Amino acid sequence: MVAVAKVYVLADYYGIDNLMQVCIDNLRELMRYNKETSVIVEAIKFCFVEHALPKLREAMLEYCAAHLSYLIMDSEFTKLVKKDPTIMLLLTKRFMRLLECETADSTDEQWKEIQGEKKKRMRPRISPSGSQST
């Protein structure tokens, strides 16, 4: 899995868009069938600690958020997120988005629409002075 991510980094460096997409597709396919957390943790380290390529991170976030329940049981994963809490923050945000949108492939526009509808449903709060706030 890390090998595919490394090829993606090289493809990004050399600007080979087709190869980048092939790598993302292969990474998603590998993650779909690999449940070995040590491999996943190594891939997370590579994508979040060693490299900061958005599409690579996005693919990892998508998978990890959907499988967060078994990742948090892994001691190496726990050590990693304790060392770099930003990873857990990003995963939690993605996990919440999955819960709200009920689909892994929802777009940012769909998520923003859901957030807007939630705000509309919220009742105005009345402060002790009697003024309303939203």
C-alpha positions in Angstrom: 0.0 0.0 0.0 2.8 2.4 0.8 4.5 1.4 -2.4 1.5 2.6 -4.4 1.5 5.9 -2.4 5.2 6.3 -3.2 4.4 5.9 -6.9 1.7 8.5 -6.5 4.2 10.9 -5.0 6.6 10.4 -8.0 3.7 10.8 -10.5 2.8 14.0 -8.8 6.4 15.3 -8.9 6.6 14.6 -12.6 3.1 15.7 -13.3 1.8 12.4 -14.7 -1.9 12.9 -14.0 -3.0 9.5 -15.5 -0.6 7.6 -13.3 -1.7 9.6 -10.2 -5.4 8.5 -10.9 -4.3 4.9 -11.4 -2.5 5.1 -8.0 -5.5 6.5 -6.2 -7.7 3.8 -7.8 -5.3 1.1 -6.8 -4.9 2.5 -3.3 -8.7 2.4 -2.8 -8.8 -1.1 -4.2 -6.0 -2.3 -1.9 -7.7 -0.7 1.1 -11.0 -2.3 0.3 -9.5 -5.8 0.7 -6.8 -5.2 3.3 -7.9 -5.3 6.9 -4.4 -5.5 8.4 -4.1 -2.4 10.6 -0.3 -2.3 10.6 -0.3 -1.8 6.8 -3.0 0.9 7.1 -1.1 2.7 9.9 2.1 2.7 7.8 0.1 4.2 4.9 -1.4 6.8 7.2 2.1 7.8 8.4 3.3 8.1 4.9 0.3 10.1 3.7 0.0 12.4 6.7 3.4 12.7 8.3 5.8 12.2 5.4 3.8 13.8 2.5 1.0 16.3 2.3 -0.6 15.6 -1.1 -4.3 16.4 -0.9 -5.7 13.6 -3.1 -3.6 11.0 -1.4 -4.7 12.2 2.0 -8.3 12.3 0.8 -8.2 8.7 -0.2 -6.8 7.6 3.1 -9.3 9.8 5.1 -12.2 8.3 3.1 -11.1 4.7 4.0 -10.1 5.3 7.6 -13.2 7.2 8.5 -15.3 4.4 7.2 -13.3 1.9 9.2 -12.6 4.0 12.3 -14.2 1.5 14.7 -11.5 -1.1 14.1 -8.6 1.3 13.6 -9.0 2.8 17.1 -8.5 -0.7 18.6 -5.0 -0.9 17.2 -2.2 0.2 19.5 0.0 1.6 16.7 -2.9 3.7 15.4 -3.5 5.0 18.9 0.2 5.9 19.3 0.1 7.7 15.9 -2.9 9.8 16.7 -1.6 10.7 20.1 1.7 11.8 18.5 -0.2 13.8 15.8 -3.7 14.6 17.0 -4.4 16.5 13.7 -4.8 13.1 12.0 -7.6 12.2 14.5 -9.3 15.5 14.1 -9.4 15.1 10.3 -10.7 11.5 10.6 -13.4 12.6 13.1 -14.5 15.4 10.8 -14.7 12.9 7.9 -16.5 10.4 10.1 -19.1 12.9 11.0 -19.6 13.9 7.4 -20.2 10.2 6.6 -22.8 10.0 9.3 -24.6 13.1 8.2 -24.5 12.4 4.5 -25.0 8.7 4.8 -22.8 8.1 1.8 -19.0 8.0 1.4 -19.0 9.7 -2.0 -21.0 12.8 -1.0 -19.7 16.1 -2.2 -18.8 19.2 -0.3 -21.9 20.9 -1.8 -24.1 18.2 -0.4 -22.5 18.5 3.0 -22.9 22.3 3.0 -26.5 21.9 2.0 -27.1 19.5 4.9 -25.4 22.0 7.3 -27.6 24.8 6.0 -30.7 22.8 6.5 -29.6 22.0 10.1 -29.2 25.7 10.8 -32.6 26.5 9.5 -34.2 23.8 11.8 -32.5 25.2 14.9 -34.7 27.3 17.0 -33.4 30.8 17.9 -31.9 31.0 21.3 -33.2 33.7 23.7 -30.6 35.3 25.9 -31.3 36.3 29.5 -31.7 39.9 28.3 -34.6 38.8 26.0 -32.8 39.2 22.6 -32.7 36.4 20.1 -29.6 34.9 18.6 -29.1 32.1 16.1 
